[in-house]
Every structure is written in C-alpha cells, then in structure tokens.
Amino acid sequence: MKILRISGKNLASLAGEFAVDFESGPLATTGLFAISGPTGAGKSTLLDALCLALYDATPRMLKRAGSQLPDVGGDTVSALDPRTLLRRGAAEAWAEVDFVGSDDGRYRARWSVRRSYGKPGGALQPAKMSLHRLPELAPIGGTKTEVAAEIVQRIGLSFEQFTRAVLLAQNEFSAFLKTDENERGELLETLTGTTIYSEISRRAFERYKLEQQRTQVLQAKLADVAPLTPSERAQLDLERSAADAAREALDSRHALLEQQLRWHQELDKLGRGQAQAEEALAAANGERAAAAERRQRLATLEAVQPARPLAVEVQRLEAERRQAHSSVAKLEGELAAALELRRTSSAEVDAAIARL
C-alpha cells in the first residue's frame, strides 16, 4: 500500500478544507519527513483523517472510555464514536485518502458525516463511506459494510494491523513489539509481501521430515549388513589388485589401438589426396591437348609478327596507288573535255573568220 493524498474538511482542530498531496511539491521526492507543530495544530488530525477514510475509526478513539459526550440539542454521543471528530460549529465533515492498493490499483476512500438540514445545530446523521477506483471514479461496494470490506481487501491490513504497524500511535511501538509472535509474523509478512518465505519454510520442514525418514530406513538396512571377515577382505583386496592390473593392460591396449586408428585415418586421408591430385593432372593434360591447335596458331602469328610493319606499308602504298589511279582517270577526263572545248572553240573561230 502507498498513500498518495490525504484531504478532509472540518475535522477536530482543522477548520475548513485541507489536503496533503504526496505526489506533488517537495513531498513527491522526499523519502522521510516529519509532521511537526505546536499542540492543537492538527498533527494527529491528519492521521485521524487517514484512518477515518480507510476504517471509520481512529487510534485516539481506542484510548477513550466508553462514556457519553454531550451533543447539540441535548443529545449525547459515545466517546468511541468517530463522528465526535466533527468540528464544533460545523454542519459537515469528511476525510478522503487516495492510495495504491496491494493489487497496484489506485483508489479513493471517503468518509463523511453531516448534521440534519445542513445546520450546525442539527442532529448527527450516520457516517457514510465510499470507495472509487481512480482515475475513472468507478464505485466499488454499496453499503458501508461492503465498502469497509473492499478497502481492507485492497490494503491487505485490518484496522488493528494498520494501527500496529503502519500508523503507530504515540507510545504504541512497544505494543507492536509485545504482540503474539505468530500475529507479529503474519503482520510483517503482509507488510513486506514475503508470504512466500512461510511457504518455503513449510516445504523445507516437510522435505526435512521426508529425508529424515529415508535416513532412518537406510540406517536400518545398514544395521542388517554384517562386516567382512579379514580373510574376505584380503580376498577382495586381491581381486581389486587383479582388476587394477587388468584395467592397466586394457588401457595400454586401448592406447595402442587409438594410435593405429589414427595411422589408418591419416593413410586414408593421404590416399584421397593422391586420387584428387591425379584427377587434377588428367584434367590439365586434357586441357593442354585441346589447346594444341591454338598454340600452333599463336606460334605462326608470333613468327610473322616482324613482317607486320612491311604489310602495313604495302597496304598504305596500295591505297596511294589506287588514289593516284583515280586522280589520273579524273585528269584524263578533264583533258578530253578541254580538247573538245578547244575543238569547238576553233570551229567557232573559223566560222567567224569565214563570215568576215
């Protein structure tokens, strides 16, 4: 359980509304703090609000005698009644506690009381309790008795256990130490969640009893076994010596066989390597034979390689010859055309002269 917030209104010495939020401000990061103040400042009232919201009771009620106290309108109320914490002159009071339960759920428990007609002089009405799941405020339980049972179930502690371990009233720590051993152990297990250790202890004791019974059975059987005579022991020693010698001989034979096995394994490995090498050699010879023609062509090419520049020169000269032949043919055509032009021109000149 973890307390998240305590709030209330018009309880004992605290007039109006008040709240202590353990999830905000300095308290959110403080592991240990003290509630201090002068007498009557409301220190105990904060703890009253915590217990009222959770259990409809407070530790200070336990210290009062079962007498009657005067109330407004001439009525009386029991000194053990938690409604007496309603501040004098107030028409209503309430206490709320937000907490994380043992199931890791977040809850809000509320206790409230009011006077009839909402007036300070009205008669005290029965106190009410409610429990809601946070943050959706889903109600849990209906009647006051059901709500109280649901709260105890989610906290995991009764009011007596809560006030003895979680909320120790002034000078009450010694009472916790003096409680019955079983009750104190049960309470500490509930607080620390270590019930598993009780189960482990129980099972360990059961296992101890079982093993103890088995030991007794073995001891009974051992008592029925007669010890060996000296001659029987000597005979067993001889048999053990013979067995040791036979074992040593077998070990030597085993070592020799292991060595021979390794030799055979190495021989098989070498044989496989030789076969693979022979296959590779045959494949290489086949490739060499297949490449004989290509080698011959390569040799021929290498032999004529020195004449390659001469062949290139012949090709160049042949190209020049063809180009020169083409040029001669072209010039011959041009010459024939020029001669024809000359002949035509001469004829025209002769004709012109004749006309003159």
C-alpha positions as CSV (number, residue, x, y, z in Angstrom):
1,M,0.0,0.0,0.0
2,K,1.1,3.6,-0.7
3,I,-0.6,6.7,0.5
4,L,-0.9,9.3,-2.4
5,R,-3.1,12.1,-0.8
6,I,-4.9,12.9,2.4
7,S,-7.6,15.5,2.5
8,G,-10.5,16.5,4.7
9,K,-12.8,19.2,6.0
10,N,-13.8,20.3,9.4
11,L,-12.1,17.6,11.4
12,A,-11.2,18.3,15.1
13,S,-8.7,21.2,15.2
14,L,-8.6,21.6,11.4
15,A,-11.3,24.1,10.2
16,G,-12.4,24.2,6.6
17,E,-10.8,22.1,3.9
18,F,-7.2,20.8,4.0
19,A,-5.0,18.5,1.8
20,V,-1.6,16.9,1.8
21,D,-0.5,15.7,-1.6
22,F,2.4,13.3,-1.6
23,E,2.7,13.3,-5.4
24,S,3.5,17.0,-5.8
25,G,5.8,19.5,-4.4
26,P,8.7,18.6,-2.1
27,L,6.9,15.6,-0.7
28,A,7.0,13.9,-4.1
29,T,10.8,13.5,-3.9
30,T,11.2,13.2,-0.1
31,G,11.6,9.7,1.4
32,L,11.4,10.7,5.0
33,F,9.6,13.7,6.6
34,A,8.2,14.8,9.9
35,I,4.8,16.2,10.8
36,S,5.6,18.9,13.4
37,G,3.8,21.8,15.0
38,P,2.5,23.1,18.4
39,T,-0.1,21.3,20.4
40,G,-3.5,21.6,18.7
41,A,-2.1,22.4,15.3
42,G,-3.7,19.4,13.8
43,K,-0.9,16.8,13.6
44,S,-2.9,14.0,15.0
45,T,-6.0,15.1,13.0
46,L,-4.1,14.3,9.7
47,L,-3.7,10.8,11.0
48,D,-7.3,10.7,12.1
49,A,-8.4,11.7,8.6
50,L,-6.3,8.8,7.2
51,C,-7.9,6.2,9.4
52,L,-11.4,7.6,9.1
53,A,-11.3,7.4,5.3
54,L,-10.0,3.8,5.4
55,Y,-11.5,2.3,8.5
56,D,-14.2,4.6,10.0
57,A,-12.1,4.6,13.2
58,T,-9.0,6.3,14.7
59,P,-6.4,5.3,17.2
60,R,-7.4,8.1,19.6
61,M,-10.9,6.5,19.9
62,L,-9.3,3.4,21.3
63,K,-7.9,5.3,24.3
64,R,-11.2,6.8,25.3
65,A,-13.5,5.4,27.9
66,G,-16.9,4.2,26.7
67,S,-18.7,7.2,28.2
68,Q,-21.3,9.5,26.6
69,L,-20.4,13.0,25.4
70,P,-22.9,15.8,25.2
71,D,-24.0,16.9,21.7
72,V,-26.1,19.8,20.4
73,G,-29.8,19.8,21.2
74,G,-29.3,17.9,24.4
75,D,-28.3,14.7,22.6
76,T,-25.4,12.6,23.6
77,V,-22.9,10.6,21.5
78,S,-20.5,7.8,22.5
79,A,-16.9,8.9,23.2
80,L,-15.9,6.0,20.9
81,D,-18.0,7.3,18.0
82,P,-15.7,8.7,15.3
83,R,-18.4,11.3,14.5
84,T,-17.2,13.2,17.5
85,L,-14.3,14.4,15.3
86,L,-16.8,16.7,13.5
87,R,-15.6,20.2,14.4
88,R,-17.8,22.1,16.8
89,G,-20.0,24.6,15.0
90,A,-19.6,22.8,11.6
91,A,-22.5,21.1,9.7
92,E,-20.5,18.6,7.8
93,A,-17.1,16.9,7.8
94,W,-15.3,14.5,5.5
95,A,-12.0,12.7,5.0
96,E,-10.5,11.3,1.8
97,V,-7.5,9.2,1.1
98,D,-6.0,8.4,-2.4
99,F,-3.9,5.3,-2.2
100,V,-2.3,2.4,-4.2
101,G,-3.6,-0.9,-3.1
102,S,-1.8,-4.2,-2.8
103,D,-3.0,-5.0,-6.3
104,D,-1.2,-1.9,-7.7
105,G,-4.6,-0.3,-8.4
106,R,-5.3,3.4,-7.5
107,Y,-8.3,4.1,-5.2
108,R,-10.0,6.9,-3.3
109,A,-11.6,6.1,0.0
110,R,-14.0,8.7,1.6
111,W,-15.7,9.0,5.0
112,S,-18.3,11.7,5.6
113,V,-20.7,12.8,8.3
114,R,-23.2,15.7,8.4
115,R,-25.9,17.2,10.6
116,S,-29.5,17.2,9.6
117,Y,-30.8,20.0,7.4
118,G,-27.1,21.0,6.9
119,K,-27.2,23.1,10.0
120,P,-24.7,23.2,12.9
121,G,-27.5,22.6,15.3
122,G,-28.9,19.6,13.5
123,A,-28.8,16.0,14.8
124,L,-25.8,13.9,13.8
125,Q,-26.5,11.6,10.8
126,P,-25.0,8.2,10.3
127,A,-21.5,8.3,8.8
128,K,-21.0,7.2,5.2
129,M,-18.1,5.5,3.4
130,S,-17.4,5.1,-0.3
131,L,-14.6,3.6,-2.4
132,H,-13.8,4.6,-6.0
133,R,-11.3,3.3,-8.5
134,L,-9.1,6.0,-10.0
135,P,-9.0,7.8,-12.3
136,E,-12.4,6.9,-13.7
137,L,-14.1,7.2,-10.2
138,A,-15.9,3.8,-10.7
139,P,-17.7,3.0,-7.4
140,I,-16.8,-0.2,-5.5
141,G,-19.2,-1.7,-3.0
142,G,-22.6,-0.4,-2.0
143,T,-23.3,-0.4,1.7
144,K,-20.9,0.9,4.3
145,T,-20.1,-2.7,5.4
146,E,-19.3,-3.7,1.8
147,V,-17.1,-0.7,1.3
148,A,-15.2,-1.3,4.5
149,A,-14.6,-4.9,3.4
150,E,-13.4,-3.9,0.0
151,I,-11.0,-1.4,1.5
152,V,-9.5,-4.0,3.8
153,Q,-9.1,-6.4,0.9
154,R,-7.2,-3.8,-1.2
155,I,-5.0,-2.7,1.6
156,G,-4.4,-6.2,3.0
157,L,-4.5,-5.0,6.6
158,S,-7.2,-4.8,9.2
159,F,-7.6,-1.7,11.3
160,E,-5.8,-3.3,14.2
161,Q,-2.9,-4.4,11.9
162,F,-2.8,-1.0,10.3
163,T,-2.5,0.9,13.6
164,R,0.1,-1.6,15.0
165,A,2.5,-1.4,12.0
166,V,1.7,1.4,9.5
167,L,0.2,4.0,11.8
168,L,1.7,3.6,15.3
169,A,0.0,6.0,17.7
170,Q,2.2,7.8,20.3
171,N,3.9,5.4,22.7
172,E,2.4,2.4,20.9
173,F,5.5,0.9,19.3
174,S,6.2,-1.2,22.3
175,A,2.7,-2.7,22.0
176,F,3.6,-3.9,18.5
177,L,6.8,-5.5,19.8
178,K,4.8,-7.2,22.6
179,T,2.2,-8.8,20.3
180,D,1.9,-12.5,19.8
181,E,4.8,-13.9,17.8
182,N,2.5,-15.5,15.2
183,E,0.4,-12.4,14.9
184,R,3.5,-10.2,14.5
185,G,5.0,-12.6,11.9
186,E,1.7,-12.6,9.9
187,L,1.6,-8.8,10.0
188,L,5.2,-8.4,8.9
189,E,4.6,-10.9,6.0
190,T,1.6,-8.9,4.9
191,L,3.6,-5.6,5.1
192,T,6.6,-6.9,3.2
193,G,4.8,-9.3,0.8
194,T,7.1,-12.1,2.0
195,T,4.4,-14.9,2.5
196,I,6.5,-16.9,0.0
197,Y,9.1,-17.4,2.8
198,S,6.5,-19.1,5.0
199,E,5.6,-21.5,2.2
200,I,9.4,-22.1,1.6
201,S,9.8,-22.8,5.4
202,R,6.9,-25.2,5.4
203,R,8.1,-27.1,2.4
204,A,11.6,-27.2,3.8
205,F,10.3,-28.7,7.0
206,E,8.3,-31.3,5.1
207,R,11.4,-32.2,3.0
208,Y,13.4,-32.5,6.2
209,K,10.9,-34.9,7.7
210,L,10.9,-36.9,4.5
211,E,14.7,-37.1,4.3
212,Q,14.9,-38.0,7.9
213,Q,12.5,-40.9,7.4
214,R,14.6,-42.1,4.4
215,T,17.8,-41.8,6.5
216,Q,16.2,-43.9,9.2
217,V,15.3,-46.6,6.6
218,L,18.8,-46.6,5.2
219,Q,20.3,-46.8,8.7
220,A,18.0,-49.8,9.5
221,K,19.2,-51.6,6.3
222,L,22.8,-50.8,7.1
223,A,22.4,-52.4,10.6
224,D,21.4,-55.7,8.9
225,V,24.7,-55.8,6.8
226,A,27.4,-57.8,8.5
227,P,31.0,-56.6,8.2
228,L,33.6,-58.6,6.2
229,T,36.0,-61.0,7.9
230,P,39.7,-60.4,7.5
231,S,40.0,-63.3,5.0
232,E,37.1,-62.0,2.9
233,R,38.6,-58.5,3.0
234,A,42.0,-59.9,1.9
235,Q,40.4,-61.9,-1.0
236,L,38.6,-58.7,-2.1
237,D,41.9,-56.8,-2.0
238,L,43.5,-59.5,-4.2
239,E,40.6,-59.3,-6.6
240,R,40.8,-55.5,-6.7
241,S,44.6,-55.7,-7.4
242,A,43.9,-58.1,-10.3
243,A,41.2,-55.9,-11.6
244,D,43.5,-52.9,-11.4
245,A,46.2,-54.8,-13.4
246,A,43.7,-55.9,-16.0
247,R,42.5,-52.3,-16.3
248,E,46.0,-51.0,-16.8
249,A,46.6,-53.6,-19.5
250,L,43.3,-52.7,-21.2
251,D,44.3,-49.0,-21.0
252,S,47.6,-49.8,-22.8
253,R,45.9,-51.9,-25.4
254,H,43.3,-49.1,-25.9
255,A,46.1,-46.5,-26.4
256,L,47.8,-48.7,-29.0
257,L,44.6,-49.2,-30.9
258,E,43.9,-45.5,-30.8
259,Q,47.4,-44.8,-32.3
260,Q,46.8,-47.4,-35.1
261,L,43.4,-46.0,-35.8
262,R,45.0,-42.5,-36.2
263,W,47.6,-44.0,-38.6
264,H,44.8,-45.6,-40.8
265,Q,42.8,-42.4,-40.8
266,E,45.9,-40.5,-41.9
267,L,46.6,-43.1,-44.6
268,D,43.0,-42.8,-45.9
269,K,43.4,-39.0,-46.0
270,L,46.6,-39.2,-48.0
271,G,45.1,-41.7,-50.4
272,R,42.1,-39.4,-51.1
273,G,44.6,-36.5,-51.6
274,Q,46.6,-38.6,-54.2
275,A,43.4,-39.5,-56.1
276,Q,42.3,-35.9,-56.2
277,A,45.8,-34.8,-57.5
278,E,45.8,-37.5,-60.2
279,E,42.3,-36.4,-61.4
280,A,43.5,-32.8,-61.5
281,L,46.6,-33.8,-63.5
282,A,44.5,-35.7,-66.0
283,A,42.2,-32.8,-66.4
284,A,45.1,-30.4,-67.0
285,N,46.6,-32.8,-69.6
286,G,43.3,-32.9,-71.5
287,E,43.1,-29.1,-71.5
288,R,46.7,-28.9,-72.8
289,A,45.9,-31.3,-75.7
290,A,42.8,-29.4,-76.6
291,A,44.8,-26.2,-76.7
292,A,47.5,-27.6,-79.2
293,E,45.8,-26.1,-82.3
294,R,45.5,-22.7,-80.6
295,R,49.2,-22.9,-79.6
296,Q,50.2,-23.6,-83.2
297,R,48.2,-20.6,-84.5
298,L,49.8,-18.5,-81.8
299,A,53.3,-19.6,-82.9
300,T,52.5,-18.8,-86.5
301,L,51.3,-15.3,-85.5
302,E,54.4,-14.8,-83.4
303,A,56.6,-15.9,-86.4
304,V,55.1,-13.3,-88.9
305,Q,55.0,-10.6,-86.3
306,P,58.3,-9.0,-87.5
307,A,56.8,-8.6,-91.1
308,R,53.8,-6.8,-89.8
309,P,55.2,-3.2,-90.4
310,L,56.0,-4.2,-94.0
311,A,52.5,-5.4,-94.6
312,V,51.2,-2.1,-93.2
313,E,53.4,-0.2,-95.6
314,V,52.2,-2.3,-98.5
315,Q,48.7,-1.5,-97.6
316,R,49.5,2.2,-97.4
317,L,51.2,2.2,-100.8
318,E,48.4,0.2,-102.4
319,A,45.9,2.8,-101.1
320,E,48.1,5.6,-102.5
321,R,48.3,3.8,-105.9
322,R,44.5,3.5,-106.0
323,Q,44.2,7.1,-105.2
324,A,46.7,8.1,-107.9
325,H,45.0,6.0,-110.5
326,S,41.7,7.7,-109.6
327,S,43.4,11.1,-109.9
328,V,44.8,10.1,-113.4
329,A,41.4,9.0,-114.6
330,K,39.9,12.2,-113.4
331,L,42.6,14.3,-115.1
332,E,42.2,12.4,-118.4
333,G,38.5,13.2,-118.3
334,E,39.2,16.8,-117.7
335,L,41.8,16.8,-120.6
336,A,39.3,15.3,-123.0
337,A,36.8,17.9,-122.1
338,A,39.3,20.6,-122.6
339,L,40.3,19.3,-126.0
340,E,36.7,19.1,-127.0
341,L,36.2,22.6,-125.8
342,R,39.2,23.7,-127.8
343,R,38.0,22.0,-130.9
344,T,34.6,23.6,-130.6
345,S,36.1,27.0,-130.0
346,S,38.4,26.6,-133.0
347,A,35.5,25.8,-135.2
348,E,33.6,28.8,-134.0
349,V,36.6,31.0,-134.6
350,D,37.0,29.6,-138.1
351,A,33.3,30.2,-138.8
352,A,33.5,33.7,-137.6
353,I,36.5,34.4,-139.8
354,A,34.7,33.0,-142.8
355,R,31.8,35.3,-142.2
356,L,34.0,38.2,-142.2
